[in-house]
């Protein structure tokens, strides 16, 4: 959202910030490198691991049709 000027002030921007910021704040312990925060990348990777883990558990339980 920082790429679009004024995006945080829109209703959509406020909604996305309210939804995403609590999750992203879990990864704020990672210091920015050259002013670039890698916390969103780590958050996305964590979501991938969680998704794959849940799909694996569903497959092991015989509930997944994937």
PDB file of N, CA, C and O in Angstrom:
ATOM      1  N   UNK A   1       0.822  -1.187   0.000  1.00  0.00           N
ATOM      2  CA  UNK A   1       0.000   0.000   0.000  1.00  0.00           C
ATOM      3  C   UNK A   1       0.865   1.248   0.000  1.00  0.00           C
ATOM      4  O   UNK A   1       0.398   2.318  -0.391  1.00  0.00           O
ATOM      5  N   UNK A   2       2.088   1.137   0.421  1.00  0.00           N
ATOM      6  CA  UNK A   2       2.950   2.309   0.449  1.00  0.00           C
ATOM      7  C   UNK A   2       3.345   2.746  -0.958  1.00  0.00           C
ATOM      8  O   UNK A   2       3.875   3.842  -1.136  1.00  0.00           O
ATOM      9  N   UNK A   3       3.096   1.909  -1.954  1.00  0.00           N
ATOM     10  CA  UNK A   3       3.435   2.273  -3.329  1.00  0.00           C
ATOM     11  C   UNK A   3       2.418   3.237  -3.922  1.00  0.00           C
ATOM     12  O   UNK A   3       2.718   3.927  -4.896  1.00  0.00           O
ATOM     13  N   UNK A   4       1.235   3.295  -3.358  1.00  0.00           N
ATOM     14  CA  UNK A   4       0.171   4.142  -3.883  1.00  0.00           C
ATOM     15  C   UNK A   4      -0.080   5.302  -2.923  1.00  0.00           C
ATOM     16  O   UNK A   4      -0.511   5.084  -1.791  1.00  0.00           O
ATOM     17  N   UNK A   5       0.181   6.517  -3.356  1.00  0.00           N
ATOM     18  CA  UNK A   5      -0.019   7.671  -2.467  1.00  0.00           C
ATOM     19  C   UNK A   5      -1.467   7.776  -1.998  1.00  0.00           C
ATOM     20  O   UNK A   5      -2.396   7.692  -2.802  1.00  0.00           O
ATOM     21  N   UNK A   6      -1.649   7.956  -0.715  1.00  0.00           N
ATOM     22  CA  UNK A   6      -2.987   8.124  -0.156  1.00  0.00           C
ATOM     23  C   UNK A   6      -3.785   6.849  -0.007  1.00  0.00           C
ATOM     24  O   UNK A   6      -4.967   6.909   0.332  1.00  0.00           O
ATOM     25  N   UNK A   7      -3.184   5.697  -0.248  1.00  0.00           N
ATOM     26  CA  UNK A   7      -3.942   4.443  -0.176  1.00  0.00           C
ATOM     27  C   UNK A   7      -4.362   4.110   1.250  1.00  0.00           C
ATOM     28  O   UNK A   7      -5.390   3.467   1.460  1.00  0.00           O
ATOM     29  N   UNK A   8      -3.577   4.541   2.226  1.00  0.00           N
ATOM     30  CA  UNK A   8      -3.927   4.238   3.619  1.00  0.00           C
ATOM     31  C   UNK A   8      -5.158   5.016   4.079  1.00  0.00           C
ATOM     32  O   UNK A   8      -5.829   4.601   5.024  1.00  0.00           O
ATOM     33  N   UNK A   9      -5.461   6.129   3.431  1.00  0.00           N
ATOM     34  CA  UNK A   9      -6.583   6.961   3.852  1.00  0.00           C
ATOM     35  C   UNK A   9      -7.912   6.523   3.254  1.00  0.00           C
ATOM     36  O   UNK A   9      -8.950   7.080   3.612  1.00  0.00           O
ATOM     37  N   UNK A  10      -7.914   5.548   2.360  1.00  0.00           N
ATOM     38  CA  UNK A  10      -9.167   5.072   1.778  1.00  0.00           C
ATOM     39  C   UNK A  10      -9.820   4.047   2.716  1.00  0.00           C
ATOM     40  O   UNK A  10      -9.177   3.518   3.623  1.00  0.00           O
ATOM     41  N   UNK A  11     -11.078   3.787   2.483  1.00  0.00           N
ATOM     42  CA  UNK A  11     -11.781   2.785   3.296  1.00  0.00           C
ATOM     43  C   UNK A  11     -11.153   1.407   3.124  1.00  0.00           C
ATOM     44  O   UNK A  11     -11.002   0.662   4.092  1.00  0.00           O
ATOM     45  N   UNK A  12     -10.784   1.071   1.882  1.00  0.00           N
ATOM     46  CA  UNK A  12     -10.134  -0.215   1.633  1.00  0.00           C
ATOM     47  C   UNK A  12      -8.793  -0.283   2.354  1.00  0.00           C
ATOM     48  O   UNK A  12      -8.457  -1.310   2.945  1.00  0.00           O
ATOM     49  N   UNK A  13      -8.034   0.791   2.311  1.00  0.00           N
ATOM     50  CA  UNK A  13      -6.743   0.828   2.985  1.00  0.00           C
ATOM     51  C   UNK A  13      -6.873   0.679   4.491  1.00  0.00           C
ATOM     52  O   UNK A  13      -6.086  -0.026   5.122  1.00  0.00           O
ATOM     53  N   UNK A  14      -7.855   1.336   5.058  1.00  0.00           N
ATOM     54  CA  UNK A  14      -8.089   1.216   6.504  1.00  0.00           C
ATOM     55  C   UNK A  14      -8.489  -0.208   6.867  1.00  0.00           C
ATOM     56  O   UNK A  14      -8.047  -0.745   7.883  1.00  0.00           O
ATOM     57  N   UNK A  15      -9.330  -0.817   6.031  1.00  0.00           N
ATOM     58  CA  UNK A  15      -9.771  -2.188   6.288  1.00  0.00           C
ATOM     59  C   UNK A  15      -8.592  -3.156   6.212  1.00  0.00           C
ATOM     60  O   UNK A  15      -8.416  -3.993   7.097  1.00  0.00           O
ATOM     61  N   UNK A  16      -7.786  -3.043   5.160  1.00  0.00           N
ATOM     62  CA  UNK A  16      -6.632  -3.933   5.009  1.00  0.00           C
ATOM     63  C   UNK A  16      -5.627  -3.745   6.135  1.00  0.00           C
ATOM     64  O   UNK A  16      -5.062  -4.722   6.627  1.00  0.00           O
ATOM     65  N   UNK A  17      -5.399  -2.517   6.544  1.00  0.00           N
ATOM     66  CA  UNK A  17      -4.475  -2.261   7.649  1.00  0.00           C
ATOM     67  C   UNK A  17      -4.991  -2.880   8.941  1.00  0.00           C
ATOM     68  O   UNK A  17      -4.220  -3.452   9.712  1.00  0.00           O
ATOM     69  N   UNK A  18      -6.290  -2.765   9.176  1.00  0.00           N
ATOM     70  CA  UNK A  18      -6.878  -3.336  10.393  1.00  0.00           C
ATOM     71  C   UNK A  18      -6.767  -4.861  10.412  1.00  0.00           C
ATOM     72  O   UNK A  18      -6.596  -5.460  11.474  1.00  0.00           O
ATOM     73  N   UNK A  19      -6.865  -5.481   9.248  1.00  0.00           N
ATOM     74  CA  UNK A  19      -6.795  -6.938   9.149  1.00  0.00           C
ATOM     75  C   UNK A  19      -5.348  -7.433   9.175  1.00  0.00           C
ATOM     76  O   UNK A  19      -5.047  -8.416   9.851  1.00  0.00           O
ATOM     77  N   UNK A  20      -4.461  -6.771   8.455  1.00  0.00           N
ATOM     78  CA  UNK A  20      -3.094  -7.272   8.250  1.00  0.00           C
ATOM     79  C   UNK A  20      -2.100  -6.877   9.336  1.00  0.00           C
ATOM     80  O   UNK A  20      -1.193  -7.648   9.648  1.00  0.00           O
ATOM     81  N   UNK A  21      -2.253  -5.704   9.909  1.00  0.00           N
ATOM     82  CA  UNK A  21      -1.252  -5.207  10.853  1.00  0.00           C
ATOM     83  C   UNK A  21      -1.063  -6.097  12.082  1.00  0.00           C
ATOM     84  O   UNK A  21       0.078  -6.269  12.512  1.00  0.00           O
ATOM     85  N   UNK A  22      -2.111  -6.671  12.671  1.00  0.00           N
ATOM     86  CA  UNK A  22      -1.855  -7.548  13.834  1.00  0.00           C
ATOM     87  C   UNK A  22      -0.967  -8.743  13.489  1.00  0.00           C
ATOM     88  O   UNK A  22      -0.110  -9.130  14.284  1.00  0.00           O
ATOM     89  N   UNK A  23      -1.167  -9.327  12.311  1.00  0.00           N
ATOM     90  CA  UNK A  23      -0.336 -10.463  11.905  1.00  0.00           C
ATOM     91  C   UNK A  23       1.080 -10.012  11.572  1.00  0.00           C
ATOM     92  O   UNK A  23       2.048 -10.651  11.984  1.00  0.00           O
ATOM     93  N   UNK A  24       1.207  -8.922  10.836  1.00  0.00           N
ATOM     94  CA  UNK A  24       2.536  -8.433  10.462  1.00  0.00           C
ATOM     95  C   UNK A  24       3.335  -7.960  11.669  1.00  0.00           C
ATOM     96  O   UNK A  24       4.564  -8.030  11.661  1.00  0.00           O
ATOM     97  N   UNK A  25       2.656  -7.482  12.704  1.00  0.00           N
ATOM     98  CA  UNK A  25       3.370  -7.018  13.891  1.00  0.00           C
ATOM     99  C   UNK A  25       4.092  -8.162  14.608  1.00  0.00           C
ATOM    100  O   UNK A  25       5.023  -7.919  15.376  1.00  0.00           O
ATOM    101  N   UNK A  26       3.672  -9.403  14.363  1.00  0.00           N
ATOM    102  CA  UNK A  26       4.370 -10.549  14.952  1.00  0.00           C
ATOM    103  C   UNK A  26       5.785 -10.686  14.396  1.00  0.00           C
ATOM    104  O   UNK A  26       6.650 -11.282  15.038  1.00  0.00           O
ATOM    105  N   UNK A  27       6.024 -10.140  13.208  1.00  0.00           N
ATOM    106  CA  UNK A  27       7.309 -10.292  12.536  1.00  0.00           C
ATOM    107  C   UNK A  27       8.130  -9.009  12.539  1.00  0.00           C
ATOM    108  O   UNK A  27       9.101  -8.904  11.789  1.00  0.00           O
ATOM    109  N   UNK A  28       7.768  -8.045  13.353  1.00  0.00           N
ATOM    110  CA  UNK A  28       8.506  -6.782  13.407  1.00  0.00           C
ATOM    111  C   UNK A  28       9.832  -6.888  14.145  1.00  0.00           C
ATOM    112  O   UNK A  28      10.566  -5.904  14.227  1.00  0.00           O
ATOM    113  N   UNK A  29      10.153  -8.050  14.678  1.00  0.00           N
ATOM    114  CA  UNK A  29      11.438  -8.212  15.350  1.00  0.00           C
ATOM    115  C   UNK A  29      12.590  -8.269  14.344  1.00  0.00           C
ATOM    116  O   UNK A  29      13.755  -8.149  14.725  1.00  0.00           O
ATOM    117  N   UNK A  30      12.269  -8.452  13.069  1.00  0.00           N
ATOM    118  CA  UNK A  30      13.281  -8.511  12.023  1.00  0.00           C
ATOM    119  C   UNK A  30      13.661  -7.080  11.653  1.00  0.00           C
ATOM    120  O   UNK A  30      12.809  -6.318  11.196  1.00  0.00           O
ATOM    121  N   UNK A  31      14.921  -6.703  11.844  1.00  0.00           N
ATOM    122  CA  UNK A  31      15.298  -5.311  11.561  1.00  0.00           C
ATOM    123  C   UNK A  31      15.318  -5.036  10.057  1.00  0.00           C
ATOM    124  O   UNK A  31      15.677  -5.914   9.272  1.00  0.00           O
ATOM    125  N   UNK A  32      14.939  -3.832   9.656  1.00  0.00           N
ATOM    126  CA  UNK A  32      15.000  -3.480   8.235  1.00  0.00           C
ATOM    127  C   UNK A  32      16.451  -3.407   7.759  1.00  0.00           C
ATOM    128  O   UNK A  32      17.342  -2.996   8.503  1.00  0.00           O
ATOM    129  N   UNK A  33      16.668  -3.805   6.531  1.00  0.00           N
ATOM    130  CA  UNK A  33      17.993  -3.751   5.930  1.00  0.00           C
ATOM    131  C   UNK A  33      17.944  -2.698   4.833  1.00  0.00           C
ATOM    132  O   UNK A  33      17.170  -2.813   3.883  1.00  0.00           O
ATOM    133  N   UNK A  34      18.778  -1.666   4.972  1.00  0.00           N
ATOM    134  CA  UNK A  34      18.801  -0.535   4.038  1.00  0.00           C
ATOM    135  C   UNK A  34      17.423   0.101   3.901  1.00  0.00           C
ATOM    136  O   UNK A  34      17.052   0.565   2.823  1.00  0.00           O
ATOM    137  N   UNK A  35      16.667   0.123   4.995  1.00  0.00           N
ATOM    138  CA  UNK A  35      15.347   0.739   4.998  1.00  0.00           C
ATOM    139  C   UNK A  35      14.239  -0.122   4.432  1.00  0.00           C
ATOM    140  O   UNK A  35      13.102   0.337   4.327  1.00  0.00           O
ATOM    141  N   UNK A  36      14.537  -1.353   4.065  1.00  0.00           N
ATOM    142  CA  UNK A  36      13.531  -2.252   3.502  1.00  0.00           C
ATOM    143  C   UNK A  36      13.183  -3.311   4.542  1.00  0.00           C
ATOM    144  O   UNK A  36      14.059  -4.017   5.041  1.00  0.00           O
ATOM    145  N   UNK A  37      11.908  -3.413   4.860  1.00  0.00           N
ATOM    146  CA  UNK A  37      11.451  -4.394   5.839  1.00  0.00           C
ATOM    147  C   UNK A  37      11.170  -5.721   5.132  1.00  0.00           C
ATOM    148  O   UNK A  37      10.473  -5.770   4.119  1.00  0.00           O
ATOM    149  N   UNK A  38      11.720  -6.770   5.682  1.00  0.00           N
ATOM    150  CA  UNK A  38      11.482  -8.098   5.138  1.00  0.00           C
ATOM    151  C   UNK A  38      10.432  -8.859   5.947  1.00  0.00           C
ATOM    152  O   UNK A  38      10.195 -10.041   5.697  1.00  0.00           O
ATOM    153  N   UNK A  39       9.809  -8.199   6.903  1.00  0.00           N
ATOM    154  CA  UNK A  39       8.781  -8.833   7.723  1.00  0.00           C
ATOM    155  C   UNK A  39       7.609  -9.350   6.881  1.00  0.00           C
ATOM    156  O   UNK A  39       7.122 -10.445   7.159  1.00  0.00           O
ATOM    157  N   UNK A  40       7.128  -8.613   5.859  1.00  0.00           N
ATOM    158  CA  UNK A  40       6.037  -9.173   5.051  1.00  0.00           C
ATOM    159  C   UNK A  40       6.433 -10.455   4.324  1.00  0.00           C
ATOM    160  O   UNK A  40       5.618 -11.368   4.192  1.00  0.00           O
ATOM    161  N   UNK A  41       7.669 -10.531   3.855  1.00  0.00           N
ATOM    162  CA  UNK A  41       8.124 -11.758   3.184  1.00  0.00           C
ATOM    163  C   UNK A  41       8.149 -12.931   4.152  1.00  0.00           C
ATOM    164  O   UNK A  41       7.722 -14.035   3.813  1.00  0.00           O
ATOM    165  N   UNK A  42       8.647 -12.690   5.353  1.00  0.00           N
ATOM    166  CA  UNK A  42       8.701 -13.751   6.360  1.00  0.00           C
ATOM    167  C   UNK A  42       7.279 -14.161   6.750  1.00  0.00           C
ATOM    168  O   UNK A  42       7.012 -15.342   6.972  1.00  0.00           O
ATOM    169  N   UNK A  43       6.374 -13.193   6.834  1.00  0.00           N
ATOM    170  CA  UNK A  43       4.979 -13.493   7.161  1.00  0.00           C
ATOM    171  C   UNK A  43       4.338 -14.363   6.080  1.00  0.00           C
ATOM    172  O   UNK A  43       3.598 -15.295   6.396  1.00  0.00           O
ATOM    173  N   UNK A  44       4.616 -14.068   4.808  1.00  0.00           N
ATOM    174  CA  UNK A  44       4.078 -14.885   3.724  1.00  0.00           C
ATOM    175  C   UNK A  44       4.651 -16.298   3.743  1.00  0.00           C
ATOM    176  O   UNK A  44       3.926 -17.265   3.508  1.00  0.00           O
ATOM    177  N   UNK A  45       5.932 -16.421   4.019  1.00  0.00           N
ATOM    178  CA  UNK A  45       6.553 -17.745   4.102  1.00  0.00           C
ATOM    179  C   UNK A  45       5.950 -18.537   5.257  1.00  0.00           C
ATOM    180  O   UNK A  45       5.704 -19.736   5.127  1.00  0.00           O
ATOM    181  N   UNK A  46       5.710 -17.869   6.387  1.00  0.00           N
ATOM    182  CA  UNK A  46       5.086 -18.541   7.533  1.00  0.00           C
ATOM    183  C   UNK A  46       3.685 -19.024   7.173  1.00  0.00           C
ATOM    184  O   UNK A  46       3.289 -20.124   7.559  1.00  0.00           O
ATOM    185  N   UNK A  47       2.928 -18.204   6.432  1.00  0.00           N
ATOM    186  CA  UNK A  47       1.590 -18.633   6.010  1.00  0.00           C
ATOM    187  C   UNK A  47       1.654 -19.846   5.088  1.00  0.00           C
ATOM    188  O   UNK A  47       0.800 -20.729   5.162  1.00  0.00           O
ATOM    189  N   UNK A  48       2.660 -19.891   4.224  1.00  0.00           N
ATOM    190  CA  UNK A  48       2.830 -21.061   3.351  1.00  0.00           C
ATOM    191  C   UNK A  48       3.100 -22.320   4.166  1.00  0.00           C
ATOM    192  O   UNK A  48       2.527 -23.375   3.893  1.00  0.00           O
ATOM    193  N   UNK A  49       3.981 -22.210   5.174  1.00  0.00           N
ATOM    194  CA  UNK A  49       4.270 -23.360   6.025  1.00  0.00           C
ATOM    195  C   UNK A  49       3.018 -23.813   6.778  1.00  0.00           C
ATOM    196  O   UNK A  49       2.769 -25.011   6.911  1.00  0.00           O
ATOM    197  N   UNK A  50       2.240 -22.861   7.265  1.00  0.00           N
ATOM    198  CA  UNK A  50       1.015 -23.202   7.984  1.00  0.00           C
ATOM    199  C   UNK A  50       0.019 -23.885   7.048  1.00  0.00           C
ATOM    200  O   UNK A  50      -0.594 -24.889   7.408  1.00  0.00           O
ATOM    201  N   UNK A  51      -0.136 -23.333   5.845  1.00  0.00           N
ATOM    202  CA  UNK A  51      -1.057 -23.923   4.880  1.00  0.00           C
ATOM    203  C   UNK A  51      -0.637 -25.345   4.510  1.00  0.00           C
ATOM    204  O   UNK A  51      -1.464 -26.256   4.488  1.00  0.00           O
ATOM    205  N   UNK A  52       0.643 -25.528   4.220  1.00  0.00           N
ATOM    206  CA  UNK A  52       1.126 -26.859   3.853  1.00  0.00           C
ATOM    207  C   UNK A  52       0.980 -27.844   5.011  1.00  0.00           C
ATOM    208  O   UNK A  52       0.648 -29.010   4.799  1.00  0.00           O
ATOM    209  N   UNK A  53       1.225 -27.381   6.217  1.00  0.00           N
ATOM    210  CA  UNK A  53       1.067 -28.240   7.381  1.00  0.00           C
ATOM    211  C   UNK A  53      -0.371 -28.668   7.584  1.00  0.00           C
ATOM    212  O   UNK A  53      -0.641 -29.829   7.893  1.00  0.00           O
ATOM    213  N   UNK A  54      -1.304 -27.726   7.410  1.00  0.00           N
ATOM    214  CA  UNK A  54      -2.719 -28.070   7.561  1.00  0.00           C
ATOM    215  C   UNK A  54      -3.182 -29.014   6.461  1.00  0.00           C
ATOM    216  O   UNK A  54      -3.944 -29.944   6.724  1.00  0.00           O
ATOM    217  N   UNK A  55      -2.731 -28.786   5.234  1.00  0.00           N
ATOM    218  CA  UNK A  55      -3.098 -29.692   4.152  1.00  0.00           C
ATOM    219  C   UNK A  55      -2.533 -31.091   4.387  1.00  0.00           C
ATOM    220  O   UNK A  55      -3.191 -32.085   4.080  1.00  0.00           O
ATOM    221  N   UNK A  56      -1.328 -31.172   4.926  1.00  0.00           N
ATOM    222  CA  UNK A  56      -0.727 -32.461   5.244  1.00  0.00           C
ATOM    223  C   UNK A  56      -1.539 -33.177   6.321  1.00  0.00           C
ATOM    224  O   UNK A  56      -1.802 -34.375   6.215  1.00  0.00           O
ATOM    225  N   UNK A  57      -1.935 -32.434   7.362  1.00  0.00           N
ATOM    226  CA  UNK A  57      -2.734 -33.045   8.432  1.00  0.00           C
ATOM    227  C   UNK A  57      -4.074 -33.535   7.898  1.00  0.00           C
ATOM    228  O   UNK A  57      -4.529 -34.618   8.265  1.00  0.00           O
ATOM    229  N   UNK A  58      -4.708 -32.748   7.038  1.00  0.00           N
ATOM    230  CA  UNK A  58      -5.981 -33.175   6.452  1.00  0.00           C
ATOM    231  C   UNK A  58      -5.803 -34.425   5.601  1.00  0.00           C
ATOM    232  O   UNK A  58      -6.648 -35.319   5.620  1.00  0.00           O
ATOM    233  N   UNK A  59      -4.709 -34.487   4.857  1.00  0.00           N
ATOM    234  CA  UNK A  59      -4.455 -35.664   4.030  1.00  0.00           C
ATOM    235  C   UNK A  59      -4.202 -36.889   4.908  1.00  0.00           C
ATOM    236  O   UNK A  59      -4.649 -37.989   4.582  1.00  0.00           O
ATOM    237  N   UNK A  60      -3.491 -36.706   6.014  1.00  0.00           N
ATOM    238  CA  UNK A  60      -3.222 -37.823   6.922  1.00  0.00           C
ATOM    239  C   UNK A  60      -4.499 -38.326   7.571  1.00  0.00           C
ATOM    240  O   UNK A  60      -4.630 -39.517   7.855  1.00  0.00           O
ATOM    241  N   UNK A  61      -5.437 -37.425   7.804  1.00  0.00           N
ATOM    242  CA  UNK A  61      -6.709 -37.816   8.417  1.00  0.00           C
ATOM    243  C   UNK A  61      -7.701 -38.342   7.377  1.00  0.00           C
ATOM    244  O   UNK A  61      -8.784 -38.805   7.733  1.00  0.00           O
ATOM    245  N   UNK A  62      -7.340 -38.273   6.112  1.00  0.00           N
ATOM    246  CA  UNK A  62      -8.218 -38.758   5.057  1.00  0.00           C
ATOM    247  C   UNK A  62      -9.323 -37.789   4.697  1.00  0.00           C
ATOM    248  O   UNK A  62     -10.308 -38.168   4.064  1.00  0.00           O
ATOM    249  N   UNK A  63      -9.158 -36.517   5.107  1.00  0.00           N
ATOM    250  CA  UNK A  63     -10.212 -35.527   4.857  1.00  0.00           C
ATOM    251  C   UNK A  63      -9.909 -34.661   3.658  1.00  0.00           C
ATOM    252  O   UNK A  63     -10.782 -33.927   3.194  1.00  0.00           O
ATOM    253  N   UNK A  64      -8.710 -34.724   3.150  1.00  0.00           N
ATOM    254  CA  UNK A  64      -8.318 -33.864   2.043  1.00  0.00           C
ATOM    255  C   UNK A  64      -8.491 -34.552   0.706  1.00  0.00           C
ATOM    256  O   UNK A  64      -8.053 -35.688   0.522  1.00  0.00           O
ATOM    257  N   UNK A  65      -9.118 -33.877  -0.211  1.00  0.00           N
ATOM    258  CA  UNK A  65      -9.276 -34.419  -1.536  1.00  0.00           C
ATOM    259  C   UNK A  65      -8.326 -33.767  -2.522  1.00  0.00           C
ATOM    260  O   UNK A  65      -8.642 -33.617  -3.702  1.00  0.00           O
ATOM    261  N   UNK A  66      -7.159 -33.381  -2.028  1.00  0.00           N
ATOM    262  CA  UNK A  66      -6.211 -32.619  -2.874  1.00  0.00           C
ATOM    263  C   UNK A  66      -5.172 -33.547  -3.448  1.00  0.00           C
ATOM    264  O   UNK A  66      -4.288 -33.106  -4.183  1.00  0.00           O
TER     265      UNK A  66
END
